[in-house]
Amino acid sequence: MYHRTPRLEIYADRIAMNAKAILALCHEHRIDVACVTKVMGAHPGLVRALDYAGARMLGDSRLHNLEVIADSGVEVPTMLLRAPALSRVADVVRFADISLNSSVETIRHLSDAAVLLRRNHKVVLMVDVGDLREGVWPDRLVELARGACRLPRIDVIGLGTNLACFGGVTPSAANMQSLVDLRDACREATDLELPMISGGNSANLPLLVSGGMPAEINHLRIGEAITLGRNVLDRSPWPGTRQDTLRLVAEVVELERKPSVPVGARAQDAFGGFTEFVDRGTRLRAICNIGRQEMVVDGVQPEDAGIVVLGASSDHLMLDVQDAVTPVRLGDEIGFTPSYGSLLAATTSPSVQKVIVRG
């Protein structure tokens, strides 16, 4: 079958293998996992792979993606990872079994929607232990718990936090223990059981295998370690997983010898930047039919070690192919390994074809 370019090749069987390895590791430590689907837009191939691997919960930050999961026939609990918008609380209750919250006002609106829809909704209270992303500051957590536990149709099932994201703060025994201590304080103040402590994401795995994770942490939300097989703290391969799970493919639409430094007076580029160029003389340059609208330019690695990414406009990717191991011709396809950011952009771009590859 002919597949157009640009395209994203999804090796679903390999992703399933990664998921099995990560799930086995977490279950060995008595940790449940919400397998995160957002980086691939809850693509059916990913959802089926996670289901095959034995996922017992799926998480996503987009309600549309949770709706896709609901329509897929995969019957596992779902978790909304992004704080609910007040304008979407009814959809949150419809499509997510659990949501992460840090505002009693939002939870009150979720309660109203749940009452109208005649269904219970589970809530995890998010607390910020240092990364400065979502979550109440610790000194306000008990107040939040007291307000949430009184609301009808709302089941407050635990606490959660997020690390190694906005602030890049790494999970540690200290900040994980603080989450456990905060759970204990909320228990004492409210009589809530709070059985779930969701300690974070893929960034928590190194702490887990080092033996530094408190035993009370019993839930993680894991995406990149499964889909890309990487330690997200340094992007090194995660033991027991594969990294050749996804492949971004673009086509050469121009091949010309050109100077390596622009000629003429220069101003800002189309994105308001000013690129520094290294004069390497006249080089063979290729332009591919993919750009910043479909990917993060510094987040793709050419499969051919001799190809160098020079930059991109909104529509084109510029490459130095002078030293390519395999000579490049007009119309050739060039494969790239995407980073998390490039995968996110390629998946959500309608101009990138998504293709499941078996084996």
C-alpha positions as CSV (number, residue, x, y, z in Angstrom):
1,M,0.0,0.0,0.0
2,Y,1.3,3.5,-0.9
3,H,1.6,5.9,2.1
4,R,1.9,9.6,1.6
5,T,4.4,11.8,3.3
6,P,4.9,13.2,5.8
7,R,3.8,10.3,7.9
8,L,4.2,8.8,11.4
9,E,4.8,5.1,11.5
10,I,3.5,3.5,14.7
11,Y,5.1,0.1,15.7
12,A,2.2,-0.9,18.0
13,D,3.6,-4.3,18.9
14,R,6.8,-2.7,20.1
15,I,4.9,-0.2,22.2
16,A,2.9,-3.1,23.7
17,M,6.2,-4.8,24.7
18,N,7.3,-1.6,26.4
19,A,4.0,-1.3,28.2
20,K,4.3,-4.9,29.5
21,A,7.8,-4.2,30.8
22,I,6.8,-0.9,32.6
23,L,3.6,-2.4,34.0
24,A,5.5,-5.4,35.3
25,L,8.0,-3.2,37.0
26,C,5.4,-1.1,38.7
27,H,3.1,-4.0,39.7
28,E,6.2,-5.6,41.3
29,H,6.3,-2.6,43.6
30,R,2.5,-2.6,44.1
31,I,2.0,0.5,42.0
32,D,-1.0,0.9,39.7
33,V,-0.5,2.8,36.4
34,A,-2.6,5.1,34.3
35,C,-1.1,4.5,30.9
36,V,-1.0,8.0,29.2
37,T,-2.3,8.3,25.7
38,K,-2.1,12.0,25.1
39,V,1.2,12.2,23.3
40,M,-0.4,10.2,20.5
41,G,-3.9,11.6,20.7
42,A,-5.3,8.3,22.0
43,H,-4.6,6.8,18.5
44,P,-6.6,3.5,18.3
45,G,-3.3,1.6,17.6
46,L,-1.9,2.9,20.9
47,V,-5.1,2.2,22.8
48,R,-5.2,-1.4,21.5
49,A,-1.5,-1.9,22.3
50,L,-2.0,-0.8,25.9
51,D,-5.1,-2.9,26.3
52,Y,-3.2,-5.9,24.9
53,A,-0.4,-5.2,27.4
54,G,-2.8,-5.3,30.3
55,A,-3.4,-1.6,31.1
56,R,-5.8,-1.3,34.0
57,M,-6.3,2.5,33.6
58,L,-5.8,5.0,30.7
59,G,-5.1,8.7,31.2
60,D,-5.3,11.7,28.9
61,S,-5.4,15.4,29.1
62,R,-7.9,16.0,26.3
63,L,-11.6,15.2,26.7
64,H,-11.8,14.5,23.0
65,N,-9.2,11.7,23.4
66,L,-11.1,10.3,26.4
67,E,-14.2,10.2,24.2
68,V,-12.2,8.3,21.6
69,I,-11.2,5.8,24.2
70,A,-14.8,5.5,25.4
71,D,-15.8,4.7,21.8
72,S,-13.0,2.2,21.3
73,G,-14.6,-0.6,23.3
74,V,-11.7,-0.8,25.8
75,E,-13.3,-1.0,29.2
76,V,-10.9,0.3,31.8
77,P,-11.2,3.4,34.1
78,T,-10.1,6.6,32.6
79,M,-8.4,9.6,34.2
80,L,-8.4,13.2,33.0
81,L,-4.9,14.6,33.5
82,R,-5.5,18.3,32.9
83,A,-7.4,20.4,35.4
84,P,-11.1,20.5,34.3
85,A,-12.4,23.7,32.7
86,L,-15.6,25.0,34.2
87,S,-17.2,25.1,30.8
88,R,-16.6,21.3,30.3
89,V,-17.5,19.8,33.6
90,A,-20.4,17.9,32.2
91,D,-18.1,16.2,29.6
92,V,-15.6,15.5,32.3
93,V,-18.2,13.6,34.2
94,R,-19.3,11.8,31.1
95,F,-16.0,10.7,29.7
96,A,-13.6,10.5,32.7
97,D,-14.0,8.3,35.7
98,I,-11.4,10.3,37.6
99,S,-10.1,13.8,37.3
100,L,-7.2,15.7,38.9
101,N,-8.3,18.8,40.7
102,S,-6.9,21.7,42.8
103,S,-9.9,24.0,43.1
104,V,-12.9,23.4,45.3
105,E,-14.9,25.7,43.0
106,T,-14.2,23.4,40.1
107,I,-15.1,20.3,42.2
108,R,-18.3,22.0,43.2
109,H,-19.2,22.4,39.5
110,L,-18.3,18.8,38.9
111,S,-20.6,17.8,41.7
112,D,-23.5,19.8,40.1
113,A,-22.9,18.0,36.8
114,A,-22.6,14.6,38.4
115,V,-25.9,15.2,40.3
116,L,-27.6,16.1,37.0
117,L,-26.1,13.1,35.2
118,R,-26.9,10.8,38.1
119,R,-23.4,9.3,38.3
120,N,-20.6,9.6,40.8
121,H,-17.2,11.1,39.9
122,K,-13.9,10.4,41.5
123,V,-11.5,13.2,42.3
124,V,-7.8,13.2,43.1
125,L,-6.6,16.4,44.9
126,M,-3.5,17.8,43.4
127,V,-0.8,19.3,45.6
128,D,2.3,21.2,44.4
129,V,5.4,19.9,46.1
130,G,7.8,22.2,44.2
131,D,7.5,21.9,40.4
132,L,5.1,25.0,40.3
133,R,2.7,23.4,37.9
134,E,-0.8,22.5,39.0
135,G,-1.8,21.8,42.5
136,V,-2.6,23.7,45.7
137,W,0.3,24.7,47.9
138,P,0.6,22.3,50.8
139,D,-0.7,24.7,53.5
140,R,-4.0,24.9,51.7
141,L,-4.5,21.2,51.0
142,V,-6.5,20.3,54.1
143,E,-8.9,23.2,53.4
144,L,-9.4,21.8,49.9
145,A,-10.0,18.3,51.2
146,R,-12.6,19.5,53.7
147,G,-14.5,21.4,51.0
148,A,-14.4,18.6,48.5
149,C,-15.5,15.8,50.7
150,R,-18.8,17.4,51.5
151,L,-20.0,17.6,47.9
152,P,-22.7,15.2,46.6
153,R,-21.7,12.6,43.9
154,I,-18.0,13.4,44.5
155,D,-15.7,10.6,45.8
156,V,-12.3,12.0,46.9
157,I,-10.1,9.0,46.4
158,G,-6.6,10.4,46.9
159,L,-3.8,12.9,46.4
160,G,-1.5,13.5,43.5
161,T,1.4,15.6,42.4
162,N,3.4,16.3,39.3
163,L,7.1,16.7,38.9
164,A,9.9,17.1,36.3
165,C,7.6,19.1,34.0
166,F,7.3,22.9,34.3
167,G,10.0,23.4,36.9
168,G,12.0,20.3,36.1
169,V,12.1,19.3,39.8
170,T,13.0,15.6,40.0
171,P,11.1,13.2,42.2
172,S,12.9,12.4,45.4
173,A,12.4,10.4,48.6
174,A,11.8,13.7,50.4
175,N,9.1,15.2,48.1
176,M,7.4,11.8,47.8
177,Q,7.4,11.4,51.6
178,S,5.9,14.9,51.9
179,L,3.0,13.7,49.8
180,V,2.5,10.8,52.1
181,D,2.6,13.1,55.1
182,L,0.1,15.4,53.5
183,R,-2.2,12.4,52.9
184,D,-2.0,11.5,56.5
185,A,-2.8,15.1,57.6
186,C,-5.9,15.1,55.3
187,R,-7.0,11.7,56.7
188,E,-6.9,13.0,60.2
189,A,-8.7,16.2,59.3
190,T,-11.5,14.7,57.2
191,D,-11.8,11.0,58.0
192,L,-11.3,10.3,54.2
193,E,-9.5,7.1,53.5
194,L,-7.7,8.6,50.4
195,P,-6.4,5.2,49.2
196,M,-4.6,6.5,46.1
197,I,-1.4,8.5,46.2
198,S,-0.5,9.3,42.6
199,G,3.2,10.3,42.9
200,G,3.8,11.5,39.3
201,N,4.8,10.3,35.9
202,S,7.6,8.5,34.0
203,A,10.1,10.7,35.9
204,N,9.4,8.7,39.0
205,L,10.7,5.4,37.6
206,P,14.4,6.0,38.5
207,L,13.4,6.7,42.1
208,L,11.3,3.5,42.1
209,V,14.1,1.2,40.9
210,S,16.6,2.8,43.2
211,G,14.5,1.8,46.2
212,G,13.8,5.4,47.3
213,M,10.1,5.5,46.6
214,P,8.0,5.4,49.9
215,A,5.8,2.3,50.0
216,E,2.7,4.4,50.3
217,I,3.0,5.8,46.8
218,N,0.8,3.4,44.9
219,H,-0.1,5.1,41.6
220,L,1.8,6.7,38.6
221,R,0.8,8.2,35.3
222,I,3.2,6.9,32.7
223,G,3.4,7.9,29.0
224,E,6.9,8.6,27.5
225,A,8.6,5.6,29.2
226,I,6.1,3.4,27.4
227,T,5.7,5.1,24.0
228,L,9.4,6.0,23.5
229,G,11.2,3.7,25.9
230,R,13.1,6.5,27.6
231,N,14.2,7.7,31.0
232,V,12.6,11.1,30.9
233,L,15.2,12.7,33.3
234,D,18.0,12.3,30.7
235,R,16.3,10.7,27.7
236,S,18.5,7.6,27.9
237,P,17.0,4.3,26.9
238,W,15.0,2.7,29.7
239,P,16.2,-0.8,30.5
240,G,14.1,-3.6,29.0
241,T,12.3,-1.3,26.5
242,R,12.7,-0.5,22.8
243,Q,13.2,3.0,21.4
244,D,12.3,2.1,17.7
245,T,8.6,2.4,18.4
246,L,7.8,5.4,16.2
247,R,9.3,6.8,13.0
248,L,8.6,10.1,11.4
249,V,9.1,10.1,7.6
250,A,9.4,13.0,5.2
251,E,10.1,13.3,1.5
252,V,12.9,15.3,-0.2
253,V,11.2,17.9,-2.4
254,E,14.4,19.9,-3.3
255,L,18.1,18.9,-3.6
256,E,20.6,21.7,-4.3
257,R,24.2,22.8,-3.6
258,K,24.1,26.0,-1.7
259,P,26.3,28.2,0.6
260,S,26.0,27.3,4.3
261,V,25.6,31.0,5.3
262,P,22.8,33.2,4.0
263,V,23.8,35.9,1.5
264,G,22.7,39.5,2.1
265,A,21.5,41.7,5.0
266,R,19.7,39.8,7.7
267,A,16.8,40.5,10.0
268,Q,14.6,38.2,12.2
269,D,13.4,35.0,10.7
270,A,9.7,34.1,10.3
271,F,9.4,33.1,13.9
272,G,11.1,36.2,15.4
273,G,14.5,34.5,15.9
274,F,18.0,35.1,14.7
275,T,19.9,32.0,13.7
276,E,23.7,31.8,13.9
277,F,25.2,30.0,10.8
278,V,28.5,28.2,10.6
279,D,30.4,28.7,7.3
280,R,31.2,25.2,6.0
281,G,31.4,26.2,2.4
282,T,29.1,25.0,-0.3
283,R,27.1,22.0,0.8
284,L,24.5,19.6,-0.6
285,R,21.2,20.6,1.0
286,A,17.9,18.8,1.0
287,I,14.5,20.3,1.8
288,C,11.8,18.0,3.1
289,N,8.0,18.4,3.1
290,I,7.6,18.8,6.9
291,G,8.0,21.9,9.0
292,R,7.4,23.5,12.4
293,Q,3.6,23.1,11.8
294,E,4.1,19.3,12.1
295,M,7.0,18.9,14.4
296,V,9.5,20.4,16.9
297,V,12.6,21.0,14.7
298,D,15.2,20.4,17.4
299,G,13.3,17.2,18.5
300,V,14.0,15.0,15.5
301,Q,17.1,12.8,14.9
302,P,17.8,11.6,11.4
303,E,18.3,7.9,11.1
304,D,21.2,8.4,8.7
305,A,24.1,9.5,11.0
306,G,25.6,11.7,8.2
307,I,22.5,13.9,7.8
308,V,22.5,17.2,9.8
309,V,19.3,19.1,10.6
310,L,19.9,22.8,9.8
311,G,16.5,24.2,10.8
312,A,12.9,24.6,9.6
313,S,10.3,27.0,8.4
314,S,6.6,26.4,9.0
315,D,6.5,24.2,5.9
316,H,10.0,22.9,5.2
317,L,12.8,21.1,7.0
318,M,16.3,22.0,5.8
319,L,19.0,19.3,5.9
320,D,22.7,19.1,5.2
321,V,23.0,15.8,3.3
322,Q,26.6,16.2,2.0
323,D,27.9,13.4,4.3
324,A,24.8,11.2,4.2
325,V,25.8,7.5,4.4
326,T,23.3,6.7,1.7
327,P,23.3,9.2,-1.1
328,V,20.1,11.3,-1.1
329,R,18.0,11.9,-4.3
330,L,15.0,14.0,-5.1
331,G,11.9,12.1,-4.0
332,D,13.7,10.0,-1.4
333,E,12.1,9.3,2.0
334,I,14.1,10.3,5.0
335,G,13.3,8.7,8.4
336,F,13.6,10.5,11.8
337,T,13.3,9.4,15.4
338,P,11.0,11.9,17.1
339,S,11.4,13.3,20.6
340,Y,8.4,13.6,22.9
341,G,7.7,17.1,21.7
342,S,8.0,16.2,18.0
343,L,5.8,13.2,18.5
344,L,3.1,15.3,20.2
345,A,3.1,17.8,17.3
346,A,3.2,15.2,14.6
347,T,0.3,13.2,16.2
348,T,-1.9,16.2,16.5
349,S,-1.2,17.5,13.0
350,P,-3.9,16.5,10.4
351,S,-1.3,16.8,7.6
352,V,0.8,13.9,9.0
353,Q,-0.6,10.5,8.0
354,K,-0.6,7.9,10.9
355,V,0.3,4.4,9.8
356,I,0.3,1.2,12.0
357,V,3.3,-1.0,11.2
358,R,3.2,-4.6,12.4
359,G,6.2,-6.4,13.7
